[in-house]
Amino acid sequence: MPARDDPLIDRFLDALWLEKGLAENTRQAYRSDLALFNGWLDERGVRLADAGRDVILDHLAWRLHNAYKARSTARLLSGLRGFYRFLVREGLVAIDPTLQVDLPRLGRPLPKAMSEADVEALLAAPDLGDPLGLRDRAMLEVLYACGLRITELISLTLEQVNLRQGVLRTFGKGSKERLVPLGEEANHWLERYLRDARRELLGAKIGDVVFPSQRGDQMTRQTFWYRIKLHAKAAGVTASISPHTLRHAFATHLLNHGADLRTVQMLLGHSDLSTTQIYTHVARARLQALHAQHHPRG
């Protein structure tokens, strides 16, 4: 099915950027979904502004028949709702055709969290005699101590780090700012890396990114993801690893050690507590295991 752009999609995405400051990745995801939907409509001779509820339901049925995942369909429908609300507000359509269309039912996948022993092994894996290894150790420590997204980590600048106060300032989805404590270990490794290795990585270049690549530029997500897998293999970590593994471990281990959900929500930068609540399932399993192990009636 060919994707097809439309000026209305551009207007909607521009409005999203102006009004909500959505991240570029989110806007591009909406653009892709809407363009694919528009291509599907075009094959059936329907204009984007003329699509009614029945047409949208037909499209959702088509996606189900073609084995699209429920989560991607939910994202599409979320984009369509925003798009048609925008058209109604602009007076371009009279009725929002998504009003009586239900979201597909989603499961609640549990985040895959590493054990604390696996995290310790991963953190200890980089070769500290190499500037890249010292950089990677500092990055892993900061990632685990602060629960950052990888994009937040690789884009971190010197201005965002305050070693004296032991905090860093980061910007999450929608450019939302939050302050996150580093903790003693991450603060120590970050200070050591900045003192002993960063200048060598930068070479003759001048930049304010905290963790430059070997070429002195801002590292890509793919490069750091490759480095994580490399160190996990060296550490003998057999647990499933994903780009969010240490972020999930950060949240789960905090809850396991008694942190409340609101605190974890703030540290992760979740705007809605319901996004954070998924971690209670992981923590509950840990509590049940502890109860079974230590309670006389367990």
C-alpha positions as CSV (number, residue, x, y, z in Angstrom):
1,M,0.0,0.0,0.0
2,P,1.7,3.3,-1.1
3,A,1.8,6.2,1.4
4,R,0.5,9.5,0.2
5,D,1.1,12.9,1.7
6,D,-1.6,15.6,1.9
7,P,-1.4,19.3,2.8
8,L,-3.8,18.7,5.6
9,I,-1.3,16.3,7.2
10,D,1.4,19.0,7.1
11,R,-1.0,21.6,8.7
12,F,-1.9,19.2,11.5
13,L,1.8,18.3,12.2
14,D,2.7,22.0,12.2
15,A,-0.1,22.7,14.7
16,L,1.1,19.8,16.9
17,W,4.6,21.3,17.0
18,L,3.4,24.8,17.8
19,E,0.9,23.8,20.4
20,K,2.4,20.8,22.1
21,G,6.0,20.8,21.1
22,L,5.9,17.1,20.3
23,A,9.3,15.5,19.6
24,E,10.3,15.0,16.0
25,N,10.2,11.2,16.3
26,T,6.6,11.4,17.4
27,R,5.6,13.8,14.6
28,Q,7.2,11.6,12.0
29,A,5.4,8.5,13.4
30,Y,2.1,10.4,13.0
31,R,3.1,11.5,9.5
32,S,3.9,7.9,8.5
33,D,0.6,6.6,9.9
34,L,-1.5,9.3,8.3
35,A,0.2,9.0,5.0
36,L,-0.3,5.2,4.8
37,F,-4.0,5.7,5.8
38,N,-4.3,8.3,3.1
39,G,-2.7,5.9,0.5
40,W,-5.3,3.3,1.5
41,L,-8.1,5.8,1.0
42,D,-6.7,6.9,-2.3
43,E,-6.9,3.4,-3.6
44,R,-10.6,3.5,-2.8
45,G,-11.3,6.9,-4.2
46,V,-11.9,8.6,-0.8
47,R,-10.4,11.9,0.2
48,L,-8.8,12.3,3.6
49,A,-11.2,15.0,4.7
50,D,-14.2,12.9,3.5
51,A,-13.5,9.7,5.4
52,G,-16.4,8.8,7.7
53,R,-16.7,6.4,10.6
54,D,-17.6,3.4,8.4
55,V,-14.5,4.0,6.2
56,I,-12.3,4.1,9.3
57,L,-13.8,0.9,10.7
58,D,-13.2,-0.7,7.3
59,H,-9.6,0.3,7.5
60,L,-9.2,-1.1,11.0
61,A,-10.8,-4.3,9.8
62,W,-8.3,-4.4,6.9
63,R,-5.4,-3.9,9.3
64,L,-6.7,-6.8,11.5
65,H,-7.0,-9.0,8.4
66,N,-3.4,-8.1,7.4
67,A,-2.1,-9.0,10.9
68,Y,-1.1,-5.5,12.0
69,K,-0.2,-5.4,15.6
70,A,-2.8,-3.9,18.0
71,R,-0.3,-1.4,19.4
72,S,0.5,0.1,16.0
73,T,-3.2,0.3,15.2
74,A,-3.8,2.0,18.5
75,R,-1.1,4.5,17.6
76,L,-2.7,5.1,14.2
77,L,-6.2,5.7,15.8
78,S,-4.7,8.1,18.3
79,G,-3.2,10.0,15.4
80,L,-6.5,10.0,13.5
81,R,-8.4,11.3,16.5
82,G,-6.0,14.2,16.9
83,F,-6.1,14.8,13.1
84,Y,-9.8,14.9,12.8
85,R,-10.3,17.0,16.0
86,F,-7.9,19.5,14.3
87,L,-10.0,19.5,11.1
88,V,-13.2,20.1,13.1
89,R,-11.6,22.9,15.0
90,E,-10.4,24.5,11.8
91,G,-13.8,24.2,10.3
92,L,-12.6,21.8,7.5
93,V,-15.0,19.0,8.5
94,A,-18.3,19.1,10.4
95,I,-18.0,15.8,12.4
96,D,-15.1,13.9,13.9
97,P,-15.5,10.4,12.4
98,T,-13.4,8.8,15.1
99,L,-15.7,9.8,18.0
100,Q,-17.4,6.3,18.2
101,V,-14.4,4.2,17.2
102,D,-12.9,2.2,20.1
103,L,-9.2,1.7,20.6
104,P,-8.1,-1.9,20.1
105,R,-7.6,-3.8,23.3
106,L,-3.9,-3.9,24.3
107,G,-2.1,-6.3,26.5
108,R,0.1,-5.1,29.3
109,P,3.6,-6.2,28.4
110,L,5.9,-6.4,31.4
111,P,9.2,-4.5,31.0
112,K,12.2,-6.9,30.9
113,A,14.4,-5.9,33.8
114,M,17.9,-7.1,34.5
115,S,18.7,-8.5,38.0
116,E,20.9,-6.3,40.2
117,A,23.8,-8.8,39.8
118,D,23.5,-8.6,36.0
119,V,23.5,-4.8,36.1
120,E,26.7,-4.8,38.3
121,A,28.4,-7.2,35.9
122,L,27.4,-5.0,32.9
123,L,28.7,-1.8,34.6
124,A,32.0,-3.5,35.4
125,A,32.5,-4.8,31.8
126,P,34.2,-1.7,30.0
127,D,38.0,-1.6,29.9
128,L,38.9,1.4,32.1
129,G,42.4,1.6,30.6
130,D,40.8,2.8,27.3
131,P,39.2,6.2,26.9
132,L,36.2,4.6,25.2
133,G,35.9,2.1,28.0
134,L,35.9,4.9,30.6
135,R,33.3,6.8,28.6
136,D,31.1,3.7,28.4
137,R,31.4,3.0,32.1
138,A,30.3,6.6,32.8
139,M,27.4,6.3,30.4
140,L,26.2,3.1,31.8
141,E,26.4,4.4,35.3
142,V,24.5,7.5,34.4
143,L,21.9,5.6,32.4
144,Y,21.2,3.2,35.3
145,A,21.4,5.9,38.1
146,C,19.1,8.3,36.3
147,G,16.8,6.1,34.3
148,L,17.4,8.2,31.2
149,R,16.2,7.3,27.7
150,I,19.2,6.6,25.4
151,T,18.3,9.8,23.3
152,E,18.4,11.8,26.5
153,L,21.8,10.3,27.4
154,I,23.6,10.8,24.1
155,S,22.4,14.4,23.7
156,L,23.4,15.4,27.2
157,T,25.5,18.6,27.3
158,L,28.0,19.9,29.8
159,E,25.6,22.7,30.7
160,Q,23.0,20.1,31.9
161,V,25.4,18.5,34.4
162,N,26.1,19.8,37.9
163,L,28.6,17.6,39.6
164,R,28.8,19.8,42.7
165,Q,25.1,19.4,43.4
166,G,25.0,15.8,42.0
167,V,22.2,16.4,39.5
168,L,21.6,16.6,35.8
169,R,18.9,18.4,33.9
170,T,17.4,16.5,30.9
171,F,14.7,17.1,28.4
172,G,12.3,14.2,27.7
173,K,9.5,13.7,25.3
174,G,7.8,17.0,24.2
175,S,11.0,18.8,25.5
176,K,9.7,18.5,29.1
177,E,12.5,19.4,31.5
178,R,13.3,17.4,34.7
179,L,16.0,17.3,37.3
180,V,17.4,13.9,38.2
181,P,19.9,13.1,41.0
182,L,23.1,11.3,39.9
183,G,23.9,9.4,43.1
184,E,27.5,9.0,44.4
185,E,28.6,6.2,42.0
186,A,27.4,7.9,38.8
187,N,28.8,11.2,40.0
188,H,32.2,9.6,40.7
189,W,32.4,7.9,37.3
190,L,31.2,10.9,35.4
191,E,33.7,13.2,37.1
192,R,36.5,10.7,36.4
193,Y,35.6,10.4,32.8
194,L,35.3,14.1,32.3
195,R,38.8,14.6,33.9
196,D,40.6,11.7,32.2
197,A,39.0,10.7,28.9
198,R,36.7,13.2,27.3
199,R,39.3,15.6,26.0
200,E,41.1,12.7,24.3
201,L,37.9,11.6,22.6
202,L,37.2,15.1,21.4
203,G,40.6,15.5,19.9
204,A,40.9,18.8,18.1
205,K,37.2,19.4,18.0
206,I,35.3,21.7,20.3
207,G,31.9,20.6,21.5
208,D,29.6,20.6,24.6
209,V,28.2,17.1,24.3
210,V,29.2,15.1,27.4
211,F,29.7,11.8,25.7
212,P,31.3,12.3,22.2
213,S,31.9,9.4,19.8
214,Q,35.4,8.3,18.9
215,R,35.3,10.9,16.1
216,G,34.5,13.7,18.5
217,D,30.8,14.0,17.4
218,Q,27.6,13.3,19.1
219,M,27.1,9.6,19.4
220,T,24.2,7.9,17.6
221,R,21.6,5.7,19.3
222,Q,22.8,2.8,17.2
223,T,26.4,3.2,18.2
224,F,25.6,3.2,21.9
225,W,23.2,0.3,21.5
226,Y,26.0,-1.7,19.9
227,R,28.3,-0.8,22.8
228,I,25.8,-2.0,25.4
229,K,25.5,-5.4,23.6
230,L,29.3,-5.6,23.3
231,H,29.7,-5.1,27.1
232,A,26.8,-7.4,28.0
233,K,28.4,-10.2,26.0
234,A,31.8,-9.5,27.7
235,A,30.1,-9.6,31.1
236,G,28.4,-12.9,30.4
237,V,24.9,-11.4,30.8
238,T,22.4,-13.8,29.3
239,A,19.3,-11.7,30.1
240,S,17.4,-10.2,27.2
241,I,18.8,-6.8,26.4
242,S,17.0,-3.9,24.8
243,P,17.7,-0.1,24.4
244,H,15.5,0.5,27.4
245,T,16.9,-2.3,29.6
246,L,18.7,-0.1,32.1
247,R,15.8,2.3,32.3
248,H,13.5,-0.6,33.1
249,A,16.0,-1.9,35.7
250,F,16.3,1.6,37.2
251,A,12.5,1.8,37.8
252,T,12.1,-1.8,38.9
253,H,15.0,-1.8,41.4
254,L,13.8,1.5,42.9
255,L,10.3,0.0,43.5
256,N,11.9,-3.2,44.9
257,H,13.8,-1.1,47.4
258,G,10.8,0.8,48.6
259,A,10.4,3.8,46.3
260,D,6.8,5.0,45.7
261,L,5.3,5.1,42.3
262,R,5.0,8.9,42.2
263,T,8.7,9.3,42.8
264,V,9.5,6.8,40.0
265,Q,7.1,8.6,37.7
266,M,8.9,12.0,38.3
267,L,12.3,10.4,37.8
268,L,11.3,8.7,34.6
269,G,9.6,11.8,33.2
270,H,6.3,10.2,32.6
271,S,3.5,12.7,32.2
272,D,0.8,10.2,33.2
273,L,1.1,7.9,36.3
274,S,-0.7,5.1,34.3
275,T,2.4,4.8,32.1
276,T,4.5,4.1,35.3
277,Q,2.0,1.7,36.8
278,I,3.2,-1.1,34.6
279,Y,6.2,-1.4,36.8
280,T,4.1,-2.4,39.8
281,H,3.5,-5.8,38.1
282,V,7.3,-6.4,38.2
283,A,7.7,-5.2,41.7
284,R,4.6,-7.2,42.9
285,A,6.2,-10.4,41.6
286,R,9.3,-9.6,43.7
287,L,7.2,-9.0,46.8
288,Q,5.3,-12.2,46.3
289,A,8.6,-14.1,46.1
290,L,10.0,-12.4,49.2
291,H,6.7,-13.2,51.1
292,A,6.9,-16.9,50.0
293,Q,10.5,-17.1,51.1
294,H,10.4,-15.4,54.5
295,H,6.8,-15.5,55.8
296,P,6.0,-18.6,58.0
297,R,2.8,-19.1,56.1
298,G,4.3,-18.3,52.7
